[in-house]
Amino acid sequence: MVRRLKSLRLKRAGRNLRAGQAQRWDRDYFESLGLHRLRGTIRYPGKHNSWRRETA
């Protein structure tokens, strides 16, 4: 996750990148912006089995 986001930031900054600026773009930096790594299955409260058909 961090490697891809850092790559996108570098591409966008281009020549406007200051010395040492890219080194602070680590996992903590991106999490401070509200970005979190999503892993596994996301379960929403009250909707975890609503997609299945009920069998009688």
C-alpha positions as YAML, in Angstrom:
chain: A
units: angstrom
residues:
- id: 1
  name: MET
  ca: [0.00, 0.00, 0.00]
- id: 2
  name: VAL
  ca: [2.64, 2.52, 1.05]
- id: 3
  name: ARG
  ca: [4.86, 1.82, -1.94]
- id: 4
  name: ARG
  ca: [2.05, 2.50, -4.43]
- id: 5
  name: LEU
  ca: [0.86, 5.65, -2.66]
- id: 6
  name: LYS
  ca: [4.41, 6.95, -2.40]
- id: 7
  name: SER
  ca: [4.92, 6.31, -6.10]
- id: 8
  name: LEU
  ca: [1.79, 8.29, -6.94]
- id: 9
  name: ARG
  ca: [2.89, 11.17, -4.70]
- id: 10
  name: LEU
  ca: [6.34, 11.24, -6.35]
- id: 11
  name: LYS
  ca: [4.80, 11.31, -9.80]
- id: 12
  name: ARG
  ca: [2.47, 14.15, -8.84]
- id: 13
  name: ALA
  ca: [5.15, 16.23, -7.09]
- id: 14
  name: GLY
  ca: [7.57, 15.93, -9.99]
- id: 15
  name: ARG
  ca: [10.20, 18.68, -9.91]
- id: 16
  name: ASN
  ca: [8.49, 20.42, -6.99]
- id: 17
  name: LEU
  ca: [9.70, 17.76, -4.56]
- id: 18
  name: ARG
  ca: [11.83, 19.18, -1.75]
- id: 19
  name: ALA
  ca: [14.82, 17.41, -0.22]
- id: 20
  name: GLY
  ca: [13.73, 14.84, 2.38]
- id: 21
  name: GLN
  ca: [10.03, 15.26, 1.65]
- id: 22
  name: ALA
  ca: [9.52, 11.75, 0.28]
- id: 23
  name: GLN
  ca: [11.17, 10.13, 3.31]
- id: 24
  name: ARG
  ca: [8.32, 11.20, 5.59]
- id: 25
  name: TRP
  ca: [5.71, 9.47, 3.41]
- id: 26
  name: ASP
  ca: [5.48, 6.26, 5.41]
- id: 27
  name: ARG
  ca: [2.59, 4.20, 6.74]
- id: 28
  name: ASP
  ca: [2.04, 6.54, 9.71]
- id: 29
  name: TYR
  ca: [1.82, 9.54, 7.37]
- id: 30
  name: PHE
  ca: [-0.88, 7.97, 5.21]
- id: 31
  name: GLU
  ca: [-2.80, 6.73, 8.26]
- id: 32
  name: SER
  ca: [-2.74, 10.27, 9.69]
- id: 33
  name: LEU
  ca: [-4.56, 11.34, 6.51]
- id: 34
  name: GLY
  ca: [-7.32, 8.83, 7.28]
- id: 35
  name: LEU
  ca: [-6.20, 6.08, 4.89]
- id: 36
  name: HIS
  ca: [-6.25, 2.59, 6.33]
- id: 37
  name: ARG
  ca: [-5.36, -0.76, 4.87]
- id: 38
  name: LEU
  ca: [-8.38, -2.94, 4.27]
- id: 39
  name: ARG
  ca: [-7.74, -6.65, 4.68]
- id: 40
  name: GLY
  ca: [-10.12, -9.56, 4.64]
- id: 41
  name: THR
  ca: [-13.87, -9.46, 4.46]
- id: 42
  name: ILE
  ca: [-15.74, -6.34, 5.42]
- id: 43
  name: ARG
  ca: [-18.85, -7.09, 7.44]
- id: 44
  name: TYR
  ca: [-21.48, -4.45, 7.97]
- id: 45
  name: PRO
  ca: [-23.62, -4.61, 11.12]
- id: 46
  name: GLY
  ca: [-26.97, -6.30, 10.54]
- id: 47
  name: LYS
  ca: [-26.28, -7.15, 6.89]
- id: 48
  name: HIS
  ca: [-23.87, -10.08, 7.15]
- id: 49
  name: ASN
  ca: [-26.25, -12.75, 5.78]
- id: 50
  name: SER
  ca: [-28.74, -10.64, 3.83]
- id: 51
  name: TRP
  ca: [-27.22, -11.60, 0.46]
- id: 52
  name: ARG
  ca: [-28.05, -15.29, 0.83]
- id: 53
  name: ARG
  ca: [-31.34, -16.77, -0.29]
- id: 54
  name: GLU
  ca: [-33.29, -18.39, 2.46]
- id: 55
  name: THR
  ca: [-34.02, -22.07, 1.88]
- id: 56
  name: ALA
  ca: [-37.10, -23.71, 3.34]
...
